[in-house]
Amino acid sequence: MTEASDVLTSVKEYYGRTLQSTGDLKTSACTACKPPPATVRSALGKVPAEVKNKFYGCGNPIPAGIDGLRVLDLGCGSGRDCYVAALMAGRDGHVTGVDMTDAQLGTAISCRDAFALANPTAAPLRFVQGYIEDIRGAGIADGSVDLIISNCVVNLSPNKPAVIEGAFKALAVGGEFHFSDVYADRRLPEQVRKHELLWGECIAGAMYVNDFIALCRRVGFAEPRELERAPIAIQETNLQSVVGNAQFYSITYRLFKLPENLNELACEDYGQVAYYLGTLSGYPHRYVLDDHHSFDTGRPVLVCGNTAAMLQDTYLKAHFRVVGDRSVHYGEFPCGPPSATADSNSAPAACGGGMGCC
């Protein structure tokens, strides 16, 4: 397992032939997610059973508010998330799934026509054989998609920089890469990275969280936002001995492709205030942007410049009102929960605790 081609061949074999259902997995990596939101649960009820039976994801990578969007699923597998996204994007949207495994794509394609007949308001579905390291080669043009999703697949790639760079280029300005994957709390030693079974189980290819964030920033996603995480259990004793003390997590990240002039590495304070309008389907009272930004409907919330851009310069703009611009800079955005002694007339900051806003 020293060459990229070896990794790709092994992964194809594992997901094309070895795994027949989630019951064949040796870790919880592909099942380490909490129940999906109500809108996704409703859509899942309409997804063909054979598609769901071959689902090996680790999170819920489909955000709300994707009506009419052009959606791309990297490593779509049997297509479960594509089918859900098609129902949520509606007839004005479009959903494309890319995967390298013929057996998985066969399942996705075999159910497409019957699904379209049963759900006439769903977005058109297209499935393409290709590699997530080269989505341009799979026919995905630069700037051609509004939302990229992926579910426990990027870790399987032997060339993760190519995946992240390709996603950034494929997104239109204002688009988002919203995906769930497996990460480690440290850089993994060679005996883990070369372990064939652990590659298939999404463990050997897990990136160290800080290395992933640094990669995103190099590519152009200046401020990755974590939405949720869950621990992953290594269930077999012999595999536990290989990974040692390393800890693994399923994490959902949001990477926004913001306009260049609004994309800053740090959280800066411009005195901007955001209001959630309560209009996202399934979220009439509160919308959670990430693990430390929560917006109650109609409540004014102080936000940093990057958060303001995520709310008013992306597909979310129809659901938020942002007051203020960047004409005056007040320094670093103040993080932490609102002080109990703060002026009761001031708007609360959206950030939680920690050394930095994000």
C-alpha positions as CSV (number, residue, x, y, z in Angstrom):
1,M,0.0,0.0,0.0
2,T,2.8,2.4,-0.9
3,E,1.5,3.7,-4.2
4,A,-1.6,5.7,-5.0
5,S,-2.6,3.1,-7.5
6,D,-2.4,0.4,-4.8
7,V,-4.7,2.4,-2.6
8,L,-7.3,3.0,-5.3
9,T,-7.3,-0.6,-6.4
10,S,-7.7,-1.8,-2.8
11,V,-10.5,0.7,-2.1
12,K,-12.3,-0.4,-5.3
13,E,-12.1,-4.0,-4.3
14,Y,-13.3,-3.3,-0.7
15,Y,-16.3,-1.3,-1.7
16,G,-17.1,-3.1,-4.9
17,R,-16.9,-6.7,-3.7
18,T,-15.9,-7.2,-0.1
19,L,-18.6,-5.1,1.5
20,Q,-22.1,-6.2,0.8
21,S,-23.8,-4.2,3.6
22,T,-22.9,-2.1,6.6
23,G,-22.9,-5.3,8.7
24,D,-19.6,-6.2,7.1
25,L,-17.8,-3.2,8.6
26,K,-15.0,-3.7,11.2
27,T,-15.2,-0.2,12.7
28,S,-18.0,2.3,13.3
29,A,-16.4,4.8,10.9
30,C,-19.2,4.4,8.4
31,T,-22.0,4.6,10.9
32,A,-20.7,7.2,13.3
33,C,-23.3,9.9,12.8
34,K,-26.3,11.1,14.7
35,P,-29.8,10.9,13.3
36,P,-30.3,13.3,10.4
37,P,-32.5,16.3,10.5
38,A,-36.3,15.8,9.9
39,T,-36.1,17.1,6.3
40,V,-33.4,14.5,5.5
41,R,-35.3,11.7,7.3
42,S,-38.4,12.5,5.3
43,A,-36.4,12.3,2.0
44,L,-34.7,9.1,3.1
45,G,-38.1,7.4,3.2
46,K,-38.3,7.8,-0.6
47,V,-34.9,6.5,-1.4
48,P,-34.8,2.9,-2.8
49,A,-33.9,0.2,-0.2
50,E,-31.1,-1.3,-2.3
51,V,-29.5,2.1,-2.5
52,K,-29.7,2.6,1.3
53,N,-28.4,-0.9,2.0
54,K,-25.1,-0.1,0.4
55,F,-24.6,3.2,2.2
56,Y,-21.3,3.6,4.0
57,G,-21.3,7.3,5.1
58,C,-20.2,8.7,8.4
59,G,-22.3,11.9,8.7
60,N,-25.1,14.1,7.4
61,P,-23.5,16.2,4.7
62,I,-26.6,17.8,3.1
63,P,-27.5,21.3,4.4
64,A,-30.8,23.0,4.3
65,G,-31.7,25.6,1.8
66,I,-30.4,23.8,-1.4
67,D,-33.6,24.5,-3.5
68,G,-32.6,24.9,-7.1
69,L,-28.8,24.4,-6.5
70,R,-26.4,22.5,-8.7
71,V,-25.1,19.7,-6.4
72,L,-22.1,17.4,-6.8
73,D,-21.5,14.4,-4.6
74,L,-17.8,13.3,-4.5
75,G,-17.6,9.5,-4.1
76,C,-21.3,9.1,-4.3
77,G,-21.2,5.3,-3.9
78,S,-24.6,3.7,-4.3
79,G,-26.1,7.3,-4.5
80,R,-28.0,7.6,-1.3
81,D,-27.1,11.2,-0.6
82,C,-27.6,12.0,-4.3
83,Y,-31.2,10.8,-4.1
84,V,-31.8,12.8,-0.9
85,A,-30.3,15.9,-2.4
86,A,-32.4,15.5,-5.5
87,L,-35.6,15.6,-3.4
88,M,-34.3,18.6,-1.5
89,A,-33.0,20.6,-4.5
90,G,-36.2,20.1,-6.4
91,R,-36.9,20.2,-10.1
92,D,-35.0,23.5,-10.6
93,G,-31.8,21.9,-9.2
94,H,-29.5,19.3,-10.6
95,V,-27.5,16.5,-8.9
96,T,-24.4,14.7,-10.1
97,G,-22.7,11.8,-8.4
98,V,-19.1,10.9,-9.2
99,D,-17.6,7.5,-8.1
100,M,-14.8,5.2,-9.3
101,T,-16.5,1.9,-8.3
102,D,-18.5,0.3,-11.0
103,A,-20.5,-1.9,-8.7
104,Q,-21.6,1.0,-6.5
105,L,-22.5,3.1,-9.5
106,G,-24.4,0.2,-11.0
107,T,-26.7,0.3,-7.9
108,A,-27.1,4.0,-8.1
109,I,-28.0,4.0,-11.8
110,S,-30.3,1.0,-11.7
111,C,-32.8,2.8,-9.4
112,R,-32.7,6.2,-11.1
113,D,-35.5,5.9,-13.6
114,A,-38.1,4.4,-11.2
115,F,-37.2,7.0,-8.6
116,A,-37.7,9.8,-11.1
117,L,-41.1,8.5,-12.1
118,A,-42.2,8.2,-8.4
119,N,-40.8,11.7,-7.6
120,P,-41.5,14.1,-10.4
121,T,-40.6,17.2,-8.4
122,A,-37.1,15.8,-7.7
123,A,-34.0,17.2,-9.4
124,P,-32.5,15.3,-12.4
125,L,-29.9,12.8,-11.3
126,R,-26.7,12.0,-13.2
127,F,-24.0,9.5,-12.2
128,V,-20.5,9.6,-13.7
129,Q,-17.6,7.1,-13.4
130,G,-14.5,9.1,-12.4
131,Y,-12.0,9.9,-9.7
132,I,-12.5,12.5,-7.0
133,E,-8.9,13.6,-7.5
134,D,-9.8,14.6,-11.1
135,I,-13.3,15.8,-11.3
136,R,-12.5,18.0,-14.3
137,G,-11.7,14.7,-16.1
138,A,-15.1,13.5,-15.1
139,G,-16.7,16.4,-16.9
140,I,-17.1,18.8,-14.0
141,A,-16.2,22.3,-15.2
142,D,-14.7,25.0,-13.0
143,G,-17.3,27.2,-11.3
144,S,-20.1,24.9,-12.4
145,V,-21.6,23.7,-9.1
146,D,-23.1,25.5,-6.1
147,L,-22.8,22.8,-3.5
148,I,-20.4,19.9,-3.2
149,I,-21.2,17.1,-0.7
150,S,-19.3,14.0,0.3
151,N,-19.7,11.3,2.9
152,C,-16.7,9.4,4.3
153,V,-14.8,9.4,1.0
154,V,-12.1,12.0,1.0
155,N,-10.1,10.0,3.6
156,L,-10.0,7.2,1.0
157,S,-8.1,9.3,-1.5
158,P,-4.3,8.9,-1.7
159,N,-4.1,12.5,-3.0
160,K,-6.2,14.7,-0.8
161,P,-4.8,18.0,-1.9
162,A,-6.0,17.3,-5.4
163,V,-9.5,16.6,-4.1
164,I,-9.7,19.8,-2.1
165,E,-8.2,21.9,-4.9
166,G,-10.6,20.4,-7.4
167,A,-13.6,21.1,-5.2
168,F,-12.5,24.7,-4.8
169,K,-12.2,25.2,-8.5
170,A,-15.5,23.4,-9.3
171,L,-17.5,25.6,-6.9
172,A,-19.0,28.9,-8.1
173,V,-18.2,31.9,-5.9
174,G,-20.6,31.7,-3.0
175,G,-20.8,27.9,-3.1
176,E,-20.0,25.5,-0.4
177,F,-18.2,22.2,0.1
178,H,-20.2,20.6,2.9
179,F,-18.9,17.1,3.8
180,S,-18.5,14.5,6.5
181,D,-15.3,12.5,6.9
182,V,-12.9,10.7,9.3
183,Y,-10.1,12.6,11.0
184,A,-7.4,11.7,13.5
185,D,-6.1,13.5,16.5
186,R,-2.5,13.0,15.3
187,R,-0.4,12.2,12.2
188,L,-0.7,8.4,11.8
189,P,2.4,6.2,11.8
190,E,3.5,4.2,8.8
191,Q,2.1,0.9,10.0
192,V,-1.4,2.4,10.1
193,R,-1.1,4.2,6.8
194,K,0.0,1.0,5.0
195,H,-2.7,-1.2,6.6
196,E,-5.0,-2.4,3.7
197,L,-8.0,-3.2,5.8
198,L,-7.8,0.1,7.7
199,W,-7.7,1.9,4.4
200,G,-11.0,0.3,3.5
201,E,-12.4,1.1,6.9
202,C,-11.7,4.8,6.4
203,I,-9.0,4.8,9.2
204,A,-5.6,4.6,7.6
205,G,-6.3,7.6,5.3
206,A,-7.7,9.8,8.0
207,M,-6.0,13.2,8.1
208,Y,-4.7,14.9,11.3
209,V,-7.3,17.7,11.9
210,N,-4.7,20.5,11.9
211,D,-3.1,19.3,8.7
212,F,-6.6,19.3,7.1
213,I,-7.3,22.9,8.1
214,A,-3.9,24.0,6.9
215,L,-4.6,22.4,3.5
216,C,-8.0,24.1,3.2
217,R,-6.4,27.5,3.8
218,R,-3.7,26.9,1.2
219,V,-6.3,26.0,-1.4
220,G,-8.5,29.1,-0.7
221,F,-11.0,28.0,1.9
222,A,-9.7,30.5,4.4
223,E,-11.8,29.6,7.4
224,P,-13.1,26.0,7.7
225,R,-16.1,25.6,10.0
226,E,-16.8,22.5,12.0
227,L,-20.4,21.6,12.3
228,E,-20.4,18.4,14.4
229,R,-18.2,15.5,15.4
230,A,-18.7,12.0,16.8
231,P,-16.1,9.5,18.1
232,I,-15.3,6.4,16.1
233,A,-14.9,3.0,17.7
234,I,-12.3,0.5,16.5
235,Q,-14.2,-2.7,17.3
236,E,-11.7,-5.5,16.7
237,T,-8.8,-6.0,19.1
238,N,-6.2,-6.7,16.5
239,L,-7.0,-3.4,14.8
240,Q,-6.9,-1.5,18.1
241,S,-3.4,-2.7,18.6
242,V,-2.4,-1.3,15.2
243,V,-3.8,2.2,15.7
244,G,-2.5,2.4,19.3
245,N,-3.6,5.5,21.2
246,A,-4.7,7.5,18.1
247,Q,-8.3,8.7,18.4
248,F,-10.6,9.0,15.4
249,Y,-13.7,11.2,14.7
250,S,-16.4,11.7,12.2
251,I,-16.4,15.4,11.6
252,T,-18.7,17.5,9.3
253,Y,-17.0,20.6,7.9
254,R,-18.3,23.5,6.0
255,L,-16.0,25.2,3.5
256,F,-17.4,28.3,1.8
257,K,-15.9,29.7,-1.4
258,L,-16.2,33.4,-0.5
259,P,-15.4,36.4,-2.8
260,E,-11.7,37.0,-2.6
261,N,-12.1,40.4,-1.0
262,L,-14.2,39.0,1.8
263,N,-12.1,36.0,2.6
264,E,-10.0,36.5,5.8
265,L,-7.8,34.0,7.7
266,A,-8.9,35.5,11.1
267,C,-12.2,36.6,12.6
268,E,-12.3,40.4,12.3
269,D,-14.8,42.8,13.9
270,Y,-16.6,45.2,11.6
271,G,-19.6,45.7,13.9
272,Q,-21.9,43.7,11.7
273,V,-25.1,42.2,12.9
274,A,-27.0,39.2,11.4
275,Y,-30.7,38.3,11.7
276,Y,-32.0,34.9,10.7
277,L,-35.3,35.2,9.0
278,G,-36.6,31.7,10.0
279,T,-37.3,30.7,6.3
280,L,-35.1,27.6,5.9
281,S,-37.3,24.5,5.6
282,G,-37.4,22.6,8.8
283,Y,-35.8,25.4,10.8
284,P,-38.5,27.9,11.7
285,H,-37.0,28.9,15.1
286,R,-33.2,28.4,14.9
287,Y,-30.4,27.8,12.4
288,V,-27.0,26.4,13.4
289,L,-24.3,27.5,11.0
290,D,-21.5,25.6,12.8
291,D,-20.5,24.4,16.3
292,H,-20.3,28.0,17.7
293,H,-22.8,30.0,15.6
294,S,-26.4,29.6,16.4
295,F,-29.1,32.0,15.2
296,D,-32.6,32.3,16.7
297,T,-35.2,33.7,14.4
298,G,-35.3,37.5,14.5
299,R,-32.6,37.8,17.2
300,P,-29.7,40.2,16.4
301,V,-26.3,38.5,16.6
302,L,-23.0,40.2,16.3
303,V,-20.8,38.4,13.7
304,C,-17.3,38.5,12.4
305,G,-16.6,39.5,8.8
306,N,-16.2,36.0,7.6
307,T,-19.5,34.9,9.1
308,A,-21.3,37.9,7.6
309,A,-20.0,36.9,4.2
310,M,-21.1,33.3,4.7
311,L,-24.6,34.5,5.4
312,Q,-25.0,37.3,2.8
313,D,-22.7,36.2,-0.1
314,T,-23.6,32.5,-0.5
315,Y,-26.8,30.5,-1.2
316,L,-27.8,31.3,2.4
317,K,-28.4,35.0,1.6
318,A,-32.1,34.6,1.1
319,H,-32.5,33.5,4.7
320,F,-30.5,36.2,6.5
321,R,-30.3,39.9,6.8
322,V,-26.9,41.4,7.6
323,V,-26.6,44.9,8.8
324,G,-23.3,46.8,8.4
325,D,-20.4,46.6,6.1
326,R,-16.6,46.6,6.3
327,S,-16.0,50.3,6.2
328,V,-14.8,50.4,9.8
329,H,-12.6,47.8,11.5
330,Y,-12.8,47.3,15.2
331,G,-10.0,44.8,15.6
332,E,-10.2,41.1,16.3
333,F,-13.7,39.7,16.7
334,P,-14.4,39.2,20.5
335,C,-14.9,35.5,21.1
336,G,-16.5,33.7,24.0
337,P,-20.1,33.6,25.4
338,P,-21.8,37.0,26.1
339,S,-20.7,38.4,29.5
340,A,-23.2,38.4,32.2
341,T,-22.4,42.0,32.9
342,A,-22.6,43.1,29.3
343,D,-24.9,45.9,28.3
344,S,-28.3,44.3,27.9
345,N,-29.1,46.4,24.9
346,S,-26.1,45.1,22.9
347,A,-26.5,42.2,20.5
348,P,-24.9,38.9,21.6
349,A,-21.8,37.6,19.8
350,A,-22.4,34.3,18.0
351,C,-19.1,32.7,19.0
352,G,-18.6,30.2,21.7
353,G,-15.5,29.7,23.9
354,G,-12.0,29.1,22.7
355,M,-8.9,31.0,21.7
356,G,-10.3,32.2,18.4
357,C,-13.7,32.7,16.8
358,C,-13.3,29.8,14.6
